[in-house]
Amino acid sequence: MADSEKHWSKVGEAGSMLGMKLLLLCYRLFGRTVFRLFLTPVMVYFYFVRKDERQASKQYLNKIKPFLTESQYKKLNSFRHFMSFGDQLLDTFLVWKGLLGQGSVIFETPSVVERMGDETHGKGGIIVVSHLGNIEVCNALIQKFPSIRLTLLVYTQHAERYNAVVDKSDDGSGVDILQVSDMSPATGMILADRIERGELIIISGDRTPVSDNGRISDVTFLGDTAPMPQGAFIIASLLKCPVYLIFCLKQQEKYHVFAELFSESLECKRKDRKVEIDKAVQRYADRLEYYCIKEPLQWFNFFPFWNTTDTEISQEFERGSR
């Protein structure tokens, strides 16, 4: 398998723990303005060194261009995409260190957020998130509802280096990290038990499963066919629990949290299960597309995403570089 075709879970982290700590120290000593000055040469380096990520960024930006206004289109380029990602990394560290105050977070749909807080008094549910914006700001839910318990499902060991930087074990948050290699029956039992206890499970809806036999749906996303995972929706259909969507976008230096009730109970008859799950994944893709268009430089999924041949990808990258 060529490097550019590697599954996202097999791509190692760029950079080092020392580099991330130095950038965080820079912010603590001098603030965000100086941090961004130091960030620029770092992102220039990664922009030219990480060819696959750069090409994936161009592929995504070429897909989204037809959906944008003229003012959005003018701001669109791959290096800005990288810089936006670097700025988001800082906010991720600040969230886990408890340095991003509630005044920096605006809940745009308070009634849905209130309902999610109420779930802790009964059966829990599933929150489907994405790599759009900064989902780490979900930690603000814990500040708003101290009794809430969140489990973040992650598919990669890459988080270990990140955990060492932010030292989450000492922050007293209510977020539990559950690392798994695939969505096995054993994993399903763990999640079912947590939902029965009133916990909310956070699952990414825009990364295909790690295992080659993972279940996906081919959906229409930004005008082309793309694979998206079924995992969150299969679990929800089996456990008959509520499903929520959360998108967190940074606008005017504040994070705006958009929470939606996706389904009260995603019930599928056995004979119709595949069709109903495909419909649910497409509905999710439609909402992700809607929010990507709001802030196109904040979708940080730097991997080849669409069902596109190598020739077609090369042509897209060539057009994007003109």
FIMAR-732848 format. One line per 5 residues: number of its first residue (from 1); their letters; for each residue x, y, z of N, C-alpha, C, CB. Coordinates in steps of 0.05 Angstrom, whole numbers. Glycine has a CB too. Layout:
NUM	A	X,Y,Z,X,Y,Z,X,Y,Z,X,Y,Z  ...
END
This chain:
1	MADSE	17,-24,0,0,0,0,18,25,0,-19,0,25  12,43,-18,27,68,-19,22,85,5,20,84,-44  42,102,12,39,119,36,14,135,35,63,137,39  8,146,11,-16,163,8,-42,149,12,-15,177,-18  -40,121,11,-65,106,14,-67,94,41,-65,84,-7
6	KHWSK	-49,100,59,-51,89,86,-76,97,100,-27,98,103  -87,79,116,-110,86,132,-102,107,153,-123,61,146  -120,125,160,-113,147,178,-101,137,204,-138,163,184  -110,113,214,-101,104,240,-72,95,240,-118,81,249  -61,90,215,-33,81,213,-13,104,208,-31,61,191
11	VGEAG	-24,128,207,-6,151,202,3,162,229,-21,173,186  29,163,234,39,172,259,35,202,263,68,165,262  38,210,288,35,239,294,59,254,283,33,244,324  54,277,272,76,295,263,86,310,288,66,314,241  112,315,288,122,331,310,130,315,334,102,352,317
16	SMLGM	138,329,355,146,316,379,133,328,403,177,318,382  134,312,425,122,321,450,136,347,459,123,299,471  162,348,455,177,372,463,168,396,448,208,367,459  164,393,422,155,416,406,128,426,415,153,408,377  109,408,422,83,416,431,84,430,458,64,392,432
21	KLLLL	101,420,475,104,433,501,117,461,499,122,415,520  136,464,480,148,490,477,128,511,466,171,488,457  110,503,448,90,521,438,70,528,461,75,508,415  63,509,477,45,515,500,59,534,519,37,489,514  85,530,524,99,548,542,101,576,530,128,538,547
26	CYRLF	104,578,504,104,604,490,78,619,495,109,600,460  56,605,493,30,617,498,28,627,527,7,598,492  37,611,546,34,618,574,51,643,581,43,595,592  74,645,568,92,667,574,84,693,560,120,660,567  75,690,534,72,714,518,44,719,506,91,713,495
31	GRTVF	26,699,509,-1,703,499,-5,692,471,-8,731,500  -29,695,461,-36,682,435,-23,696,411,-66,683,431  -20,723,412,-8,737,389,20,727,384,-8,767,394  37,726,405,64,716,401,64,686,395,81,721,427  46,671,407,43,643,400,39,639,370,20,630,416
36	RLFLT	22,655,358,17,652,329,42,659,313,-7,670,321  58,678,322,83,684,308,102,660,308,97,708,321  104,646,331,120,622,333,108,599,317,124,614,362  81,599,316,67,577,303,72,578,273,37,579,309  74,602,261,76,604,232,99,588,220,79,633,224
41	PVMVY	124,591,230,146,575,218,143,545,223,173,584,229  130,538,245,125,510,251,107,498,230,114,506,279  85,513,224,65,503,205,76,504,176,40,519,207  94,523,171,107,524,145,123,498,141,125,549,142  137,490,162,153,466,161,135,441,155,169,461,187
46	FYFVR	114,439,171,96,416,167,82,417,140,76,414,189  76,441,131,62,444,105,78,432,82,55,473,100  104,436,83,121,427,61,131,398,66,145,445,58  133,390,91,143,363,97,121,342,95,155,362,125  97,349,104,75,329,104,59,331,78,56,334,129
51	KDERQ	70,319,57,58,320,31,30,308,30,76,306,11  26,285,42,0,271,41,-22,288,54,1,244,55  -16,300,77,-35,317,90,-41,342,74,-25,325,118  -20,353,61,-24,377,45,-42,371,21,3,388,35  -38,348,8,-54,340,-15,-83,334,-6,-42,316,-29
56	ASKQY	-86,321,17,-113,316,27,-128,342,33,-112,298,52  -114,361,43,-126,388,48,-135,400,22,-106,406,63  -119,399,2,-126,410,-24,-150,395,-36,-102,409,-44  -151,369,-33,-173,354,-43,-199,364,-30,-169,324,-38  -199,366,-3,-223,376,11,-231,404,2,-218,375,41
61	LNKIK	-211,422,1,-217,450,-6,-229,452,-35,-192,467,-4  -219,435,-53,-230,435,-80,-259,425,-80,-213,417,-98  -265,406,-62,-292,395,-61,-312,416,-50,-293,370,-43  -303,432,-31,-321,450,-17,-324,477,-32,-312,455,11  -305,484,-49,-306,510,-63,-333,517,-76,-284,512,-83
66	PFLTE	-345,498,-91,-370,505,-104,-393,512,-85,-379,482,-121  -390,506,-59,-412,511,-40,-408,537,-25,-413,488,-20  -387,552,-31,-380,575,-14,-388,601,-28,-350,575,-9  -391,622,-11,-395,649,-21,-368,660,-31,-407,667,1  -370,682,-45,-345,694,-55,-326,702,-33,-352,718,-73
71	SQYKK	-337,713,-11,-320,722,11,-306,698,24,-336,737,32  -320,675,27,-308,651,38,-287,640,19,-329,630,43  -293,640,-7,-275,629,-27,-248,644,-27,-288,631,-55  -249,670,-24,-224,686,-25,-205,679,-2,-231,715,-24  -216,669,21,-199,663,44,-189,634,43,-214,667,70
76	LNSFR	-196,620,22,-191,591,22,-163,584,10,-212,577,6  -146,573,26,-122,560,15,-111,540,35,-100,582,8  -95,522,26,-86,499,42,-69,508,66,-71,480,25  -52,529,62,-35,537,85,-52,549,107,-14,557,76  -72,565,100,-91,575,121,-104,552,136,-112,593,108
81	HFMSF	-110,531,121,-122,507,133,-103,495,155,-128,485,112  -77,494,148,-57,484,167,-55,503,191,-30,481,154  -55,529,186,-53,548,208,-77,546,227,-50,576,197  -101,543,215,-125,540,231,-123,515,249,-150,538,213  -111,494,239,-107,470,255,-88,475,278,-97,447,237
86	GDQLL	-66,489,273,-47,495,294,-60,512,316,-23,510,283  -77,531,309,-90,548,329,-110,531,345,-105,571,315  -123,512,332,-141,494,346,-127,476,366,-157,476,326  -102,468,359,-87,452,378,-82,466,404,-60,443,366  -76,492,403,-72,508,427,-97,507,444,-65,537,420
91	DTFLV	-121,512,432,-145,513,447,-152,485,459,-168,521,429  -143,464,445,-147,437,456,-132,434,483,-137,416,436  -107,443,483,-91,442,508,-104,459,530,-62,451,502  -113,483,522,-125,501,541,-150,489,554,-132,528,529  -166,475,537,-190,462,548,-183,441,569,-206,448,525
96	WKGLL	-164,424,563,-157,402,582,-142,413,606,-140,381,568  -130,436,604,-117,448,627,-136,465,643,-93,464,618  -161,468,634,-180,484,648,-176,513,645,-180,477,677  -162,522,623,-155,550,619,-173,564,599,-126,552,610  -192,549,588,-212,561,570,-237,565,585,-216,544,544
101	GQGSV	-243,590,593,-265,596,610,-292,593,596,-263,623,621  -313,591,613,-340,589,602,-348,612,584,-360,585,624  -336,635,589,-342,659,573,-332,656,544,-329,683,585  -315,636,539,-305,631,512,-322,612,497,-277,621,513  -343,601,510,-360,581,497,-389,591,497,-358,554,512
106	IFETP	-401,590,474,-429,598,471,-446,574,462,-432,622,451  -466,567,478,-483,545,470,-506,556,453,-495,530,495  -506,550,427,-525,562,409,-552,548,410,-515,560,380  -553,524,421,-579,510,424,-582,501,453,-580,485,404  -587,519,471,-587,513,500,-608,491,508,-592,537,516
111	SVVER	-631,491,494,-651,471,501,-642,443,497,-677,476,485  -627,438,475,-616,411,470,-594,404,490,-605,410,441  -578,424,497,-557,420,516,-569,413,544,-538,445,519  -590,427,551,-604,421,576,-614,392,576,-627,441,581  -625,384,554,-635,356,553,-612,336,556,-650,352,526
116	MGDET	-590,342,544,-567,324,546,-558,322,576,-543,333,529  -560,344,590,-553,343,618,-573,327,634,-553,371,630  -599,327,625,-619,312,639,-616,282,634,-647,320,629  -602,274,613,-599,246,607,-584,232,629,-584,242,580  -568,247,644,-552,235,666,-570,224,688,-532,254,677
121	HGKGG	-595,232,689,-613,223,710,-628,197,702,-633,244,717  -623,189,677,-636,164,667,-617,150,649,-663,170,653  -628,139,627,-612,126,607,-596,146,592,-629,109,588  -571,140,586,-553,158,571,-559,159,542,-524,151,576  -539,165,526,-542,167,497,-516,168,483,-560,191,490
126	IIVVS	-517,174,458,-493,175,441,-491,203,429,-494,154,418  -467,215,430,-462,240,418,-444,235,394,-449,261,438  -453,241,370,-437,237,346,-423,264,340,-454,227,322  -397,263,338,-381,287,333,-365,283,307,-362,293,357  -348,302,302,-332,301,277,-305,315,282,-347,314,253
131	HLGNI	-289,316,261,-264,331,263,-267,359,252,-242,316,247  -292,369,255,-298,397,248,-296,414,273,-326,400,234  -280,435,273,-277,452,296,-262,438,318,-305,460,306  -269,444,343,-254,433,366,-274,419,384,-240,456,381  -276,393,381,-295,378,396,-287,375,425,-299,350,384
136	EVCNA	-261,381,431,-252,380,459,-268,400,476,-222,386,461  -280,420,464,-296,439,479,-321,426,491,-304,463,461  -326,401,483,-347,386,497,-342,385,527,-348,357,486  -317,389,534,-310,390,563,-326,412,577,-280,395,567  -335,432,562,-351,453,574,-378,443,583,-356,476,553
141	LIQKF	-387,420,572,-412,408,582,-409,400,611,-419,383,565  -385,392,619,-380,383,646,-381,407,665,-353,368,649  -371,430,656,-373,454,672,-401,462,676,-357,477,659  -418,459,656,-446,466,657,-462,446,674,-458,469,629  -455,420,671,-469,399,685,-448,382,700,-486,381,666
146	PSIRL	-440,389,724,-418,375,738,-423,345,741,-415,387,765  -448,336,741,-454,308,746,-452,291,720,-481,305,758  -449,305,697,-449,290,672,-424,273,669,-451,309,648  -427,250,657,-404,232,652,-402,227,622,-407,205,667  -379,233,611,-375,229,582,-353,208,578,-366,256,569
151	TLLVY	-357,191,558,-337,172,549,-330,178,520,-347,143,552  -305,184,516,-295,190,489,-283,165,477,-275,214,489  -295,155,455,-286,131,442,-265,138,421,-309,115,430  -240,128,424,-219,134,405,-208,108,394,-197,151,418  -200,108,369,-191,84,355,-161,82,352,-204,83,328
156	TQHAE	-146,99,364,-117,100,358,-101,104,383,-111,121,338  -77,93,383,-59,97,405,-44,123,404,-39,74,407  -49,138,382,-36,164,379,-42,183,403,-44,178,353  -65,178,416,-73,195,437,-54,194,461,-101,188,447  -37,174,463,-20,171,486,0,195,488,-4,145,485
161	RYNAV	11,203,466,30,225,466,16,251,473,45,228,439  -8,254,461,-24,278,467,-32,279,496,-50,278,449  -39,256,508,-47,255,536,-24,264,554,-56,227,544  1,256,546,24,263,562,28,293,563,49,249,551  21,307,541,25,336,540,5,350,558,22,346,511
166	VDKSD	-21,343,555,-41,357,570,-45,346,598,-67,357,555  -35,322,604,-37,311,631,-65,312,641,-18,327,650  -83,300,626,-112,301,633,-118,287,659,-128,288,611  -101,268,667,-107,252,691,-109,269,716,-86,231,695  -98,293,715,-98,310,739,-119,332,737,-71,322,743
171	DGSGV	-135,334,716,-153,357,714,-180,352,726,-156,364,685  -186,327,734,-211,322,748,-235,323,730,-214,341,770  -232,321,704,-254,323,686,-271,298,686,-245,329,657  -295,300,675,-312,277,675,-311,262,649,-340,285,680  -289,266,633,-286,252,608,-268,228,611,-275,271,586
176	DILQV	-278,205,603,-262,180,604,-254,173,576,-278,157,618  -229,167,571,-219,160,544,-220,129,542,-191,171,539  -235,119,523,-236,90,518,-224,84,492,-266,80,519  -200,72,492,-185,65,468,-192,37,459,-155,69,472  -200,34,433,-207,8,423,-195,5,395,-238,4,421
181	SDMSP	-191,-20,386,-180,-25,360,-202,-28,339,-162,-50,360  -225,-38,348,-248,-40,330,-274,-41,347,-246,-65,312  -297,-40,334,-322,-41,347,-331,-70,351,-344,-25,332  -319,-84,370,-325,-112,375,-349,-115,393,-300,-126,387  -360,-140,395,-382,-145,414,-374,-137,443,-390,-174,413
186	ATGMI	-349,-142,450,-340,-135,477,-342,-105,481,-311,-145,483  -334,-89,461,-336,-60,463,-365,-52,465,-323,-47,438  -382,-65,449,-411,-59,451,-422,-63,478,-425,-76,431  -414,-84,492,-423,-90,519,-414,-68,538,-414,-117,528  -390,-59,535,-380,-38,553,-396,-12,549,-350,-32,547
191	LADRI	-401,-5,524,-416,19,518,-445,17,528,-415,25,488  -457,-7,524,-484,-11,533,-487,-7,563,-494,-39,525  -467,-17,578,-467,-15,607,-465,15,615,-444,-31,619  -448,30,601,-445,58,608,-470,74,601,-421,70,593  -482,68,579,-507,83,572,-529,77,592,-516,75,543
196	ERGEL	-531,52,601,-551,45,621,-547,60,647,-550,14,626  -522,67,652,-515,82,677,-520,112,673,-486,77,685  -529,120,649,-535,148,644,-512,164,632,-543,161,669  -491,150,622,-468,164,610,-474,170,581,-443,147,613  -459,190,571,-461,198,543,-435,189,529,-465,228,540
201	IIISG	-438,174,507,-415,164,493,-409,182,469,-420,135,484  -385,192,467,-377,209,444,-362,192,423,-359,233,454  -373,192,399,-362,176,377,-359,193,353,-379,151,371  -336,192,340,-332,206,315,-348,194,292,-302,208,308  -360,211,276,-376,201,254,-363,205,227,-403,213,254
206	DRTPV	-338,215,226,-326,221,200,-299,208,196,-324,251,197  -294,187,211,-269,171,206,-277,142,202,-249,174,230  -269,130,180,-276,102,174,-263,84,194,-267,95,146  -275,60,199,-265,42,220,-237,33,215,-283,18,222  -223,27,237,-195,18,235,-193,-9,221,-183,16,263
211	SDNGR	-211,-28,229,-210,-55,217,-220,-54,188,-226,-75,234  -208,-71,172,-215,-71,143,-244,-80,139,-196,-89,128  -255,-95,158,-282,-105,156,-302,-87,169,-284,-133,167  -293,-62,176,-311,-43,189,-334,-36,171,-296,-18,197  -357,-30,183,-381,-24,168,-381,6,161,-406,-32,184
216	ISDVT	-385,11,135,-387,38,125,-411,42,107,-360,46,111  -418,66,103,-439,73,83,-426,93,63,-464,85,96  -431,88,38,-422,108,18,-444,129,15,-417,93,-10  -436,153,23,-455,176,23,-447,197,4,-458,187,52  -465,216,-1,-458,239,-17,-450,261,3,-482,249,-34
221	FLGDT	-425,271,-1,-414,291,17,-398,311,0,-396,278,39  -407,336,1,-395,358,-15,-394,350,-44,-367,364,-4  -416,339,-54,-420,334,-82,-407,309,-93,-409,356,-97  -395,292,-76,-382,268,-86,-386,246,-66,-351,273,-90  -381,221,-75,-385,198,-58,-362,194,-38,-388,172,-75
226	APMPQ	-368,190,-13,-348,186,8,-357,164,27,-342,213,23  -338,149,39,-345,129,59,-347,141,87,-325,106,58  -368,135,101,-370,144,129,-378,121,147,-390,168,132  -369,120,171,-373,97,189,-402,95,199,-355,97,212  -411,70,202,-438,65,212,-438,61,243,-450,41,198
231	GAFII	-415,57,255,-413,48,282,-431,61,302,-385,51,292  -431,88,303,-447,102,323,-477,96,320,-442,132,322  -485,94,295,-514,90,289,-523,61,293,-520,99,261  -505,43,288,-511,14,294,-514,10,324,-488,-4,283  -496,22,339,-498,19,368,-524,32,378,-474,33,382
236	ASLLK	-530,56,368,-555,69,377,-579,53,370,-557,97,364  -579,40,346,-603,24,338,-606,-1,356,-600,16,309  -584,-12,364,-585,-36,381,-593,-29,410,-558,-50,382  -584,-6,420,-589,2,448,-614,19,450,-565,17,459  -624,28,427,-649,44,427,-647,68,445,-673,27,435
241	CPVYL	-624,82,443,-619,106,460,-619,131,443,-592,103,475  -622,154,455,-622,179,440,-594,184,426,-628,203,458  -595,197,403,-571,204,389,-570,235,385,-570,190,361  -548,247,393,-544,275,390,-521,281,371,-539,289,417  -521,304,358,-499,313,342,-488,338,356,-507,319,313
246	IFCLK	-462,341,356,-449,366,366,-429,375,346,-436,361,394  -430,400,339,-411,414,322,-401,439,337,-422,421,294  -375,443,339,-364,465,354,-346,481,336,-349,454,379  -355,505,329,-340,522,310,-329,547,324,-358,530,287  -305,555,316,-293,579,327,-300,603,310,-263,576,330
251	QQEKY	-313,623,322,-321,647,307,-316,671,325,-350,645,298  -301,691,314,-295,715,330,-282,708,357,-320,732,334  -263,690,356,-248,682,380,-264,668,402,-234,706,392  -288,660,396,-305,645,415,-314,619,402,-329,662,424  -319,599,418,-328,573,408,-359,572,410,-316,550,423
256	HVFAE	-371,566,388,-400,564,386,-408,535,384,-412,581,362  -422,525,404,-430,497,405,-458,493,394,-428,485,434  -461,478,372,-487,472,360,-494,443,367,-486,477,329  -513,439,384,-522,412,391,-549,407,378,-524,408,422  -553,383,367,-578,375,355,-587,348,365,-575,375,324
261	LFSES	-613,345,369,-624,318,374,-628,305,347,-651,320,390  -612,284,342,-613,270,316,-636,250,315,-586,257,310  -639,236,338,-660,216,340,-667,210,369,-651,190,325  -693,208,375,-702,200,402,-694,172,407,-732,204,405  -697,155,387,-690,127,389,-688,115,361,-712,111,406
266	LECKR	-664,108,353,-659,99,326,-666,69,324,-630,105,318  -691,64,318,-700,36,317,-702,27,288,-727,33,331  -690,3,283,-690,-8,256,-699,-37,257,-662,-6,243  -719,-44,240,-726,-72,237,-704,-87,223,-753,-74,221  -700,-112,231,-678,-128,221,-676,-127,191,-680,-156,231
271	KDRKV	-699,-132,177,-698,-133,148,-692,-106,135,-725,-143,138  -697,-85,149,-692,-58,138,-667,-45,150,-716,-40,143  -652,-59,166,-631,-47,181,-610,-33,163,-617,-68,198  -601,-47,142,-580,-35,125,-590,-9,112,-572,-55,103  -614,-9,102,-625,14,89,-628,37,109,-652,8,76
276	EIDKA	-639,31,133,-643,52,153,-617,63,163,-660,41,176  -597,46,167,-571,56,176,-558,73,155,-552,32,183  -560,65,130,-549,81,108,-562,109,107,-553,67,81  -589,110,112,-603,135,113,-593,153,136,-633,130,115  -589,140,159,-579,155,182,-552,167,177,-579,137,207
281	VQRYA	-534,151,165,-507,161,159,-508,184,139,-489,138,149  -526,182,119,-528,203,100,-539,229,113,-547,195,77  -558,226,132,-568,249,146,-546,263,162,-591,241,166  -529,246,174,-506,257,189,-487,272,169,-491,235,204  -481,260,146,-464,272,126,-475,299,117,-460,254,102
286	DRLEY	-501,301,115,-514,326,107,-510,348,127,-544,322,102  -512,340,153,-508,360,174,-478,368,176,-517,349,202  -460,349,172,-432,356,172,-426,375,149,-415,330,170  -437,369,126,-433,387,103,-443,415,109,-447,376,78  -466,417,122,-478,443,128,-459,460,146,-505,439,143
291	YCIKE	-447,447,166,-430,462,184,-402,466,173,-427,447,211  -393,448,155,-367,453,141,-369,478,125,-360,429,124  -391,482,112,-395,506,95,-394,532,112,-421,505,79  -404,530,137,-402,553,155,-374,562,160,-416,546,182  -356,542,166,-328,548,172,-310,528,157,-323,547,203
296	PLQWF	-306,532,131,-292,512,115,-264,505,123,-292,521,86  -250,524,136,-222,518,144,-220,503,171,-207,544,145  -243,495,181,-242,482,208,-248,452,207,-261,495,226  -249,440,183,-251,411,182,-223,399,180,-269,401,158  -214,386,202,-186,378,205,-184,348,200,-176,385,232
301	NFFPF	-193,338,177,-190,310,171,-170,308,148,-218,298,162  -144,308,155,-123,310,135,-115,283,124,-99,323,148  -135,269,112,-131,243,100,-148,242,75,-137,220,120  -138,227,54,-155,224,30,-182,213,38,-141,205,9  -204,226,30,-230,220,42,-250,209,22,-241,244,55
306	WNTTD	-249,218,-3,-269,211,-22,-261,186,-37,-275,234,-41  -281,172,-48,-276,148,-64,-266,157,-92,-302,130,-67  -241,164,-93,-229,175,-117,-205,160,-125,-222,205,-113  -202,155,-151,-178,140,-161,-153,157,-159,-183,131,-190  -130,144,-160,-105,159,-158,-103,180,-180,-81,139,-160
311	TEISQ	-112,174,-204,-110,193,-226,-127,217,-221,-119,180,-253  -152,212,-211,-170,234,-205,-159,252,-183,-198,224,-197  -147,239,-162,-135,255,-140,-113,273,-150,-124,236,-118  -95,262,-168,-73,278,-178,-84,301,-194,-55,260,-196  -105,297,-209,-117,319,-225,-129,340,-206,-139,308,-243
316	EFERG	-142,332,-184,-153,351,-165,-131,368,-153,-169,336,-143  -108,355,-145,-87,369,-132,-74,389,-151,-65,350,-121  -72,380,-177,-61,398,-197,-78,423,-201,-57,383,-224  -105,418,-202,-123,441,-205,-121,459,-180,-152,432,-208  -119,447,-156,-118,463,-132,-93,480,-129,-121,445,-108
321	SR	-71,472,-143,-46,486,-140,-44,509,-160,-22,467,-144  -64,511,-178,-62,532,-199,-70,559,-187,-80,526,-223
END
